[in-house]
């Protein structure tokens, strides 16, 4: 019998308050995510519509503007500016009577609505079973990711139609009722983008043969209708250009992320390239459809559509950036048996589809083929190789849990560790860590360069004023040894060569080597050390932004010899081309010394032998000698560098607790850290 409260009202069932609170939080989070999606959409629209005419909706203006190709008598393809099918031109022709300004607004907002519809359909089509939280938040997250993706941004900017085929295929597979109607949608999509017809075999081999026949019939009807209405254009497109080959930009341009474009960029051409492209394309098509059929039969139809769409990207003669949305849909696939591996694939896909390739891979000749074809490689991996988990896999819903270290006792009470930053005993995913390090460094480099502000006379004057301020403070503290140390080094040939070489060579190599060794041998300490250097670097970026500082070698009248870069032309505001490469005013704090001090402290804390600890401390000693002796930093730069490193370790302690040790604690031992794992299904 339910008990009554003193007020006379019936008591709430046990746990109801907690459930209501959780529901309220979920509702608030959902509204917040929709607000984020709306802000992103508004930003994209503002970027397009606030741009000058002639720099926005370029493709749309080329097609339907006052002098567009749809107005010109003769073939649509005479100038190769129109890349759509004849049926696409037939559909667009009625728009030529609209005013450009009205068409621009209407087209932009119409495309925006199509993107929202695409996100809603994709969220609705998520493979079951999904948690209630996931189903509630999937739609706003999907719309936000679409708004951030390069294909959607490119589509809005150019005024393209590439959203329509993707939405038609998803509508045919998940929204419309009846196989004939679904096939009709797929056929219309193929009439606009011929390689989308690859979805017809997917429908056929998954038992939807009526839909497959309907798709083929719709494609044939639309193509025939366009042939009757525009026979010359149809002959040019289908026969002369072989379904659009050679239309638009240069096929070997980086924007063409298809196998055809990759082969051309590799230096192949002529009949050999065509034969190789046809053979490779046929292989990708067969593998993609086979995998799509397997996942469709497994109940993961959205993943099947994404895999087939990735094959469409690869086998298209031209797959421009605005036509690559199929790759983004592949985030729905689940990869990895461990919970810590579960987010690697979707994060990698999202990064590839939202960031420039140069931010994900080093700009080195060795990586150039990967940078040029990064989206294509991702599409090929999704279509042919990535081992997505089947619904029958025991790891789909219950991955191997992450093992967390038990809390380590501290001498003083402190805040509870943030759950996301708890110490993890298992080794992190290598690909995820490499992506994290690379993107972090790319962001660091961009922010550091942006922190320079005006590299001309105004920015230089401000940085030099700060330099005089630091020099005056050092003279007051009797620390102004830069001039004497620099001239001593410059006058000693072997010492100048050694310190200049040390300054150039060990800044990145030593920290990366330490992180690599810790990753392989001591994963718990790797996470601790990685967090410390990450926090220190973020704090340093704040210093670069707030306090631009000219180093001693760039202070006119100080008489410092630049032993690393050579003499600078002080008569030019930017010292020639030097400031185009990096922020020359990012002297305070010195990350050269900060990172080297981090290396020394990590070695002292973790090395098992005293001689190793002593050897580790030589690195910060040589580094501080190099940065002062070569004129690249003030003494106080090194002091502040040490402060930010100390703050990095302090923040790590505050958020994660004391450094964990993986060895089991001796019973009754004081201060020992136990290794009893705390299992959690959340990713590490």
N, C-alpha and C positions, 0 to 999 in steps of 0.2 A: 504494500500500500504506500502511495506517495505521501511523504511528510509535508506538512504545510509550514510556511514561514510564519513568523510572529505577526506579520502584517495581514495574514489571512490569505495571501496569494499562494498558489501552489509553488513548491520549490522547483527550480529548473533541474532537469535530469543531469546526472553526473557527467561532466565532460562537455556539456552543451556550450558553456561559456567559452571553453578553449576552442571548440569547433567554430563558433561564431567569430571569435577573434581571428582564427586562421582564415576563414572565409573573407572577413573584412580586409585583412592584409593582402590576400590574393586579389580582391577587387581593386584595392588601391594600386597595387603593382600593375595590374592590367591597364587601368586608366593612365598611369604614368607612362607605360610603354606606348599606348596609343598617342599620348601627347608628344612623345619623342618622335614617333612616326610622322605625326602631323608637322612638327617643326622641320624635320628633314625634308618632307615634301615641299613645304613652303620655301625652304632654302634653295632647293633645286629649281623651283619655278622662278624665284627671284633672280638666281644666277642667269637663267636663260633670258628672261624678259627684260632684265636691266642691261643686257649686253647690247652694244650698238648693232644696228641693222647691217647685214653683211658679215657679221661674226657669229650669228646664231641662226638656227634652223636652216643651215646651209643647204642640206640635201633637199629639204622641202621647197626652198626658194628655187633651187635648180630645176625641180620638176614642175611646180605649178605657179611659180612667180610670173610677173609680167612678160619676162623673156625666157620662161622655162621651156624645157624640152617638150612638154605636153602641148605647148602652143605652136611649136614649129611644125610646118608641113614636111612630110617625109618620114623617115624612120626615126623611132625613138632612140635608136642606138647609134646614130651617125656620130655623135660626139663621145660615146661610151660613158656619158655622165649619168645616164639612167641605168641602174643595175637590176631593177625588178623584172619580173616576168611580164610578157605581154598582157596577161590577165590582170596583173597588178596595175599596169598602165591604164587598162580599160576601166578599172575601178576608180583610179585617181582622176581620170579626165573630167568628171563632173565638178571636181573641186577647183578647176582652173578659173571658174567665174567668180570665186570668192575673193574679196579684198585681202591683200597680204596681211594687213594688221589684224583683221578679224580672224583670218585663218591661223595666224601665229598664236593668238590667245586660245582660240578654240582647239587647235591641234595640241598645244602644250597641256592644257587641262584635260583634254580627252585622253592623251597618253598617260597622264597621271592617274586617271580613273582606271585605265586598263592595268596599270601596275598594281593598284590597290586590289582590283579584282583577281589578278594573278596571285597575289599573296594570300587572299582569302581562300581561293581554290586549293592552293598548295597546302595551306594549313589544314583544311578540311580533309585532304587526301593522305595525311600522315599514316604510315603503316600502323595497324593495331597490333597489340594493345598499347595505348599511351596513357600516362598518368593524367589525372584530372588537372593538375597544375600545368602540365605541358599543353593539354588541349585548350586551356583557357588563355595561355600566353602565346601560343604558336602564331596566331594571326598577326598581332602587332609586331612581333619579332620578325616574321617573314617579310612584312611590308617594309620595316626599317632596313633590313638587310638588302632588299631589292633597291631601295632608294640610295643606299651607299654603294652599290655595286657599279663597277665601271661600265658594263653594258647598258644599264638603265640611264646612267648619267650621260653616256654617249648618245643614246637614243633621243633623250630629251634635247640635248644640245644640237644634234643634227636635224631633228624632225623626222626621224626614220619610222619605219613600220614594223620593226623586228619583234615588238611585243606581241603583235597580233597572231603570228603562227604558233608561238608557244602557248598563248592563251587558248587558241582554238583546239590544240591537241589536248590540253588539260581539260577543257570543257567537254570534248568528245569522250574522254576516258572517265571523267568523274562527275560531270554535272548533268548533261542531257540524258534523257531516258530513251532507251531503245537503241539497238545496235545500228540501225540505219541512220538515225540522227547523229549518233556518235561518229560513225564512219564519214558522214557528210562533213562534219567539222574537220576531221583529219584531212579529207580530200581538199577542202578549201584551203587549209594551211599549206598543203603540198602545192596547190596551184600558185601560191604566193612565194613559196620556197621549195623548189622541186625535191631536194634531198630529204625533206620531211616525209616523203613517200616511203621511207624506210620503216615507218611505223605500221604500214600495211602488213608486212610479214609478221611483226610483233602481234598484231591483232589476229592474224590467221593462225599462227602456231599456239596461241593461247585459247583457241576455241571460239573466238569471236569472228567467225568467217563471214557472217553477214555484214559485220562492220568493215571487215577488210575489203569485201567486194564493193560496198558502198563508198569506201574511201577511194578505191581505184576508179569507180565510175564517176564520182564527183570531180576528181582530178582530170580525168579524160574529158568530161563535159566542159569544164571551165577552160581547159586548154583549147579545145575545139572551138568553143564560142569565141575566144580571143583570136583564133586563127581565121575564123570567118570574118570577124570585124576588122582585123588588122593582119592580113596575110603576109605582107612584106615584113612587118615587124616580127611576126612569129617565125618566119623563115630565117631572118637574121639572128634571132635569139637562139632558136633550137638547132639550126643547121650550121650557120656560119660561126656562131660563138659557142656552139656545143653546150647549151644550157647555161649560158652566162659567162663562160670562160673568157677572160680578157676584158670584161666590163669593169668600170670603176677605176680605182687606183691600181698602181703597179702590183702584180700578183706576188712579187717577192718582198713587198713591204712588210714591216713588222706587224702591222695591224691585221694582216691575213694570217690567222692562226689555224690553218688547215695543213694537211699533209702536202698538198700541192705547193703552198707557200713555203713550207719548211724545206722541201726538196730544191726549190728554186734558190732559196737563201744558201743552201749547201753547195751551190755551184753547178747543179745538174740542169740540163736544158734539152730541148729537142725531143725526138722520139723516145730516147732512153728514159728521160724523166717522165714522159706520159705513160709509158708501159709500167714503170716502177710505181707511179702513183695509182694506176688502175689496179695493179696487183695488191699493193698495200691497202688501198681503200676497200677492195673486195674482202681481204682478210679481216680488217677492222669491222666491216659491216656484218660479216658472218659471226664473228666472236661477240660483237655487241648485241646482236639480235638473240643469239643463243643465251647469253647471260640475262638479257632482259626477259626472255621467256621463262627462264628458271626462277627469277625473282618474282615475276608475275604469278606463276603457279604457286609460289611460296606465300602469296598474300601481300607482297610488297610491290604493289602496282606503281606507286609513285617512284620508287627506286628503279623499277623496270623502265619507266618513261625517261627518267634521268639518264640511265645507262644508254638507252637507245639514242637519246638526244645528243649525248657526248659522241657517239659514233657518227651522228649526222654532222657535228662540227668537224670531225676529222676528215670525212670523205667529201665534204663540199669543196668545189673548186676554189671558192673564196669564202672564208668565214671571218668577216670583219668583226671588230670589237662589239658592235651593237647586236651581233647575232650569237653571242656566246652565253646566253642566259641558261642554256641547258646544263652547263657545268655547275652553276650555282645550285641547281636542284639536287645535285648529287650529295649535298650535305646530309640528306636524310638517311644515307646508308650508315650502318653501325659496323665499326671495324675494331678489332682487338678484343682479347679475352680479359685483359686486366682493366680495372676501373680507371687506372692512371693513363691507359692508352686510348680510352674511349673518345676523348675529345680531340685527338691529334688530327684525324682526317677532316672533320668539319672545320676546325680552325685553319688548317692548311688551305682548304678550298676557299674559305672566306677571305683569307689574306691574299690569295692569288687573284680573286675576283674583285678586290677592293683597293689593292695597293699596287703601285708600279713595280714591275719585276726587279728593277734595280735596288729596291729596298729589301727584297727577300734573298738576293744572292749577291755576293761580292762582285764588284765591277772589275773583274780580272779576265784576261783572255781565255783562261781555262773554263770559265763559267759562261762565256759569251753565247755558245749554242743553247744553253739552258735558259738564259735570260731572254733570248730572242724567241724561244718557243715554249715558254713556261705554261701558258694557258693550254696549248695543244698537248703538251706532255701530261697535264692534269686530266684533260679530256680522254686521252688515250689510256691513262691509268684507270680511270673510272669505267671506261667501256670494256677493257680487256683484262685487267690485272688485279685491281684492288679486291681483296677477299672479304666482301661484305658478309656479315653473319646472316645465316638463315633463321627463320622464326623457330625452327626446331632445335637450334643450338641452345644448350643449357646456359651459355654465357650471354645470350641476348639480353635477358632481363636480370641475370645474376652474375655479373662479371666477377672475376677474382678480386676480392676486396683489397683496398689499400691498407697497409700496416703502419700504424702510427706508434711512435715511441711513447712509453708512459711518461707522465710529467716528471721533470727533474727538479729536485728540491732546491730552493734558493735560500740564501741567507736572510734576505729581506722580503717581506710581502710585496707583491706586485700585481699588476693587472693580469687578468686571465689572457692567455694567448688567443689571438684571433684564430678561429677554427680553420680558415683557409690556409693559414701559415703554420699549422701544427707540424712538428717534426715527423718526417716520413722515413721509414726504414728501407723501403724498396727503392731500387734505382729508377730515376725518372726516365721517361721516354726520350731517346736520343734525338729523334727528329724534332720533337717539340722543343727540347732544350736548344738545339741549333737554330730553330726559327726564333726562339725567344732572344737568344744572344744577338742574332743578326738584326732583327727588327729593333731591338733596344739600341744597338749601336747606330743604326740608320737614323732613328729618331734623335739620338744624342748628337750625331753629326749635323743634322738639319737644324736642331734648336741652337746648337753652338754657333753655327754659321749665321742663323737669323739674329742671334743676340748681338752680332756686330752692329746691327742697325745700319746707319749711313756710314759706309766705308770711305766716304769722301772727307772733305775738310772738317765738316761738323763732327762726325763720329771720331775722326782722328784727334781733333782738339780736345774732346771730352776725355778720350782715353789717355792723352798725354797729361791733361790736368790731374787725372787720378794717379798717373805715374809720378808726377811731382809731389803729390800728397803722400804717396807711399815712401818716396825717397826722403822727404822731410821727416816722416815718422821714424824711418830707419836711422837717420842721422841722430835724431833725438835719443833713440835707444842704443846707439852705437853698433848698429847691425849692418851699416852700409859697406859691405865688403865686395859688392858686385864688380866695381871697376878694377880693384886690385886683383881679384881672383881671375877675372876675364883676361886681363893683360898678362898675368902669369901663365895662364893656359895657352894664350895665343903666342907667347914667346917660347913655349916648350913644344917642339914639333910632335914628339911621340905622344905627349899628354893631350895635345889638341886633337890629334887623330883618334886616340882612344876614346876620349869623352864625346867627340862628335859622333863617332860610330855607335857608342853606347846609347846616346840620346836618340838616334834614329832607329835602332834595331831592337831594343828590348822592351819598349813601352807596351806593346801588345803581346809579344811572344811569351813573356814570362807569366803574366796573369792567365792567358789561355792554356798554357801548359799545366799550370797548377790546377785550374778547373778541370782539365781533361783527366789528370791523375786522380783527383778527388772523385770525379764522376765514376771512374772505373773501380777504384779501390775502396772509397769511403763515401757512399752516396749520402749518408746523413750529414756528414761534414760538408759535402759539396753544397747541399741546400743552404746550410748556415753561411758558408763563405760567399755563395752567390748572392744571397740576400744582402749581406753586408756591403759588398762592392756595388750592388744595385742602388741601395739607399744613398751611399756616398756619392755616386755619380749624379743622381737626381739633385741632391743638395748642391753639388758643384754647378749644375746647369742654372740653378737659381742665382748663384754668385756671378756667373758669366752674364746673365741677363741684367742684373741690378747694378753691377759694378764693372763695366768694361775698362780694361786696364792695359796700357801699352807696356810690353816687356822692355827691359833695359836696352836690348839691341835696336829697338825702334824709337828710342828717345833721342831726338836731335840734340847735339851739343854735349851729350854725356860721354862720348868717346868710346863706346862699347864696340868691340869687334864681333861681328856675326860670324862665328866659325862654322856654323852648320849651313846657312843659306847663302853666304857670301855677302858682299857689300850691297846695301839697299840705296835706291835713289830717293833721298828724302825730299827732293824738290817736287815729287809727284804725290798727290793725296793718297793714292792707293799703293804706293811703293812699287809701281809696275804691276805685274800680274800676281804678286804674292798673295794679296788679300782675296783674290778670286778663288783660291784653292781652299782656304780655311779661315776661320775667324782669328786674326792675329791679335785681337784684343781680349782673348779668353785666357788671361794669365792668372787671374785670381778666382778660385784657388788653383794650385798646380796639381792637375791630375797625373802628370808625369810622376811627381813625388807621391801623390796620394795613392795611386795604384801600386807603386813600388812598396810603399809602407804597408799596404794591405797584404801584398805578397809576403813581406817579412814577418808580419804578425801571424799570418796563417801558418807559415812554416814553423815559427817558434811554438805555436800552440799545438801543432799536429806532428811535427817531426819526432821520431823515436830516439834520436841520438843528439847529443849536445853539439857535436861538430856540424851536424846538419842545421841546427838552429843558428849557430854562428854564421854558417855559410849563407843562410837565408837573409840575415841582417846585412850582408854585404851589398845586396841589391839596392835597398833604399839609400845606403851610403854612397854607392857609385852614382845613383840617379841624382841625388841632391848635389853631388859634386858636378855632374854634367849640366844640370839645368842652370846652376849659378855660373860655372866656368865658361859655358858657351854663350852667356848673355841672354838666355831665353826666359829667365824668371828672376824675380826678386826673392830675397830671403823670406819675406813675409808671405809670399805665395806658397812656399813650402810649409810654413807654419799653419796657414789656413787649410792647406791640403791635408795636413795631419789632423786638424780639427774635424773636417768633414768625414774623414775615415773613422775617427773615433765616434762621431755621431752616427755613422752607418752601423757600426757594431752595437752602439747603444740602442738604436731603433730595432735592430734584430733581436736584441735581448728583451726589449720591451714587448715586442709582438710575438716572439716565438719562445721566449724563455732562455735559460742558460743553454750553452752548447751541449747537445746530447752526446753521449758516448755509447757505442754499440756493444761494448763488452758487458757481459752480465755483472751485476754488482755482487761483491762478496757479502755474504750474509752478515749483517751487523756493521758493515763498513760505513764509515762516515762519508757523507757526500757522494756516495756511489750512485751511478745512474743505472737503473734497471732497464733491461731490454724487453720486458714483457710487452708484446705488441697490443695495441688497441686497434681492432679491425673496424673498418668503416668502408661502406660501399662508395663513398664519394671519391672523386678523383684526387690524386695527390699532386 
